[in-house]
């Protein structure tokens, strides 16, 4: 058992990934009113840290996010600052009835926001998104990269 807490969130850390711009607030545990933590206060970290897979195929960059129970109206996919893909959403807390007795609350609620710097070959005007079975899929087509032709140059005497 390690005495040092894990800050890397699992085996696939985005810490050194140049394409990931996760929102991290170094002052979240301080009592400042201007901290990002105030916008996420009282939320379960499991939902705030929504996991997103990013794979690159020959035709596109594909992002898949697990968002169980969310409707498309509760999700937002945007391109900001020219080439930053922003995926965000919110799951509201279930309304309490005074007659209910809660024994356990494990389902997470709150907001999440993830940002990814898109590469130069992304066609940002042709991005599409769909949701099926609790998985949001965002597809960013890639521009076709033309292979440069090699031309031999004759050397004169």
TALIN-V960835 format. One record per helix or strand of 2 or more residues. SS is the DSSP state (H for helix, E for strand). FROM is the first residue (numbers start at 1). LEN is the number of residues. If there is no record, write none. Layout:
BEGIN
SS;FROM;LEN / SS;FROM;LEN
END
This chain:
BEGIN
H;36;5 / H;45;4 / E;52;5 / E;60;7 / H;72;3 / E;75;6 / E;84;8 / E;110;8 / H;124;3 / E;128;5 / E;135;8
END
